[in-house]
Amino acid sequence: MSTAAAAVLPSPAPSRLSPAGGGQHAALTADCAATLLAGCASARRASELHAAALRAGVDRDKAVDFRLQRAYAASGRLDLAVALLRGAPDPTTVFYTSAIHAHSSRGLHPAALALLSDMLARGLLPTAHTLSASLPACNGGSLAVGRALHGYAVKLALSGDSYVATALLGMYARAGDAAAARALFDDMRPDPHVVSVTAMLTCYAKMGAVDDARSLFDALPDKDFICWNAMMDGYAQHGKPSEALRLFRRMLRSGVEPDEVSVVLALSAVAQLGMAESGKWLHSFIKNSNNNPRVRLNARVGTALIDMYCKCGCLEDAVAVFEGLISDDGKDTDIVAWNAMINGYAMHGQSRKALELFSQLQQARLWPTDITFIGVLNACSHSGLVDEGRKLFESMEKEYGMEPKIEHYGCMVDLLGRAGLVAEAFDLVQSMEKKRMKPDAVMCVSLLAACRLHKNMELGQRIADYLVANGLANSGTYVLLSNIYAAAGNWREVGRVRSMMKASGIQKEPGCSAVEVGRRVFEFVAGDTSHPRTDEIYAKLEEVMGVLVREHGHVPRTELVLHDLDEAAKEKVLAVHSEKLAVTFGLISTPPGTAIKIVKNLRACADCHAVMKLVSKVTGRRIVFRDSNRFHHFVDGDCSCGDYW
């Protein structure tokens, strides 16, 4: 037995390859051993065959050695496969290619490229199979290696091989190099492989070029579920959830069975839209997909359902799904589901329940992640739980050895800022320099919003100057700074800020509110007159506002209108905010007693918040309102946020 082979071979179970007893039997031949190893994917079986080959002295036969490596790799024992490769006296390109593919296909990209480097150092030339196995490992920082392999392919006249070309296209597509990917794709015409089309489609979708992706998608005659998923993902990731959901329904009508990714993408689209009824239909579809083995209500799909129900305002349904995922011993198969539920409680203002669930997570001996802490810190922020937030933030390093990231600092800045501790929040931002971190735009805008809320003009100006100087200013930056000056009546500075905003080319994002009626979503902007029922909407709005003013003493918050107008004009501006139009449309379009669910892309103004409370009291309707920060549940004149928002 060779020293290398002895080092590789684990202690084998007694071999079943020879007759029992010490009688004579035919020796194992190399051909027989190679045949027995073909298709072997069991580590135990591979070790038995390896032992038998060693006893028969055929373990160094090239065919036997190669198939042993493949058998160990197929069974997951890549360490043994590599040890055999290293111990081989004269490994060929085929040996290395097999090992490279085994590592690359399992996502072990650095190891795959290390094997490739070793092969090239031996003076072995790559084949088309070697290149197609190596290129998927060229992700992220390994793109330079991929370009070098492209050069090898051209030099060795292998770039025209369909597998190599497809692998090259996929590499450039994953790297976002659309020009290089498209050049390869065009060379494949007029009949590119479906894998190549999918790679090119994914590249366009990833970059946000969804129209180019859709052109490729529509031109493909036979689409598998992977193509459909790539196109849906492009829409879902780039602000077109309605198109993603529409595509999912078309996929079902075409007879293509979805997989787990398909339903997760559809659930993500529904979550973005806030379409509860469509979400419930999807949930029913998943539960009834018994004949489709690719769709199961597992931890991944369950987590997507929890997220969808939370973002659609159906917290009770989210809790039911979560509890269904928890096993009898209190542990879920995945911490991600716990994170989704904690975040759900946080966005609905049920901060105590979020913290209770965090305690249950600890009792179940599950290890929290950075996402877990973002959830519980957000929960503290939405309810002003400053002491609890401080303790949790400190526990990240002290108890869990987890260094806070910029997102965690952002949560703390938001928590302190909302609570009026603006100076402490600013000190925390400055302390980040010791951690070699710089505040991002989200954090600074959060602090700027706190300055507006608590009328700290001096600090607000300093933060705004920092954002502008560092190229981090967005429309929210200018609007908040403008609001700070307008609230103080300093219209000269308001004009200056608006001029700066105009000069920078940044435009204010318009407010838009959407309401779901009969599994359809209707959108409104301020002063909208585009809806066919505009006259009815405005008549009902005037009627409702009249009742609120006359019978419930509502006084319009005209100080929130940040324009130099008279009081009557300011009242007219307030009266036609998008959320008021949306809730009015809900009132005239749904039966009495039906809950009205509204989603807005921006934060609700204080006047609309006050109106929603009164409308819920006057009409007896439950209003579920999701703005850019959180959910508000209006019931009988009260809001779940406790007016802390």
Secondary structure, DSSP 4 states (H G I P E B T S, - for coil): --HHHHHH---PPPPSSS-SSS---PPPPHHHHHHHHTT---HHHHHHHHHHHHHHT-TTSHHHHHHHHHHHHHTT-HHHHHHHHHH-SS--HHHHHHHHHHHHTTT-HHHHHHHHHHHHHTTPPP-HHHHHHHGGG--GGGHHHHHHHHHHHHHTT-TTSHHHHHHHHHHHHHHT-HHHHHHHHHHHTTS--HHHHHHHHHHHHHHT-HHHHHHHHHH-SS--HHHHHHHHHHHHHTT-HHHHHHHHHHHHHTTPPP-HHHHHHHHHHHHHHT-HHHHHHHHHHHHT-TT-TT----HHHHHHHHHHHHHTT-HHHHHHHHHHHS-TTS--S-HHHHHHHHHHHHHTT-HHHHHHHHHHHHHTTPPP-HHHHHHHHHHHHHHT-HHHHHHHHHHHHHTT-----HHHHHHHHHHHHHTT-HHHHHHHHHHGGGGT----HHHHHHHHHHHHHTT-HHHHHHHHHHHHHTT---HHHHHHHHHHHHHTT-HHHHHHHHHHHHHHT--PPPPEEEEEETTEEEEEETT---STTHHHHHHHHHHHHHHHHHHH-----GGG--SS--HHHHHHHHHT-HHHHHHHHHHHHS-TT--EEEEESSPPPHHHHHHHHHHHHHH---EEEE-SS-EEEEETTEETTTT--
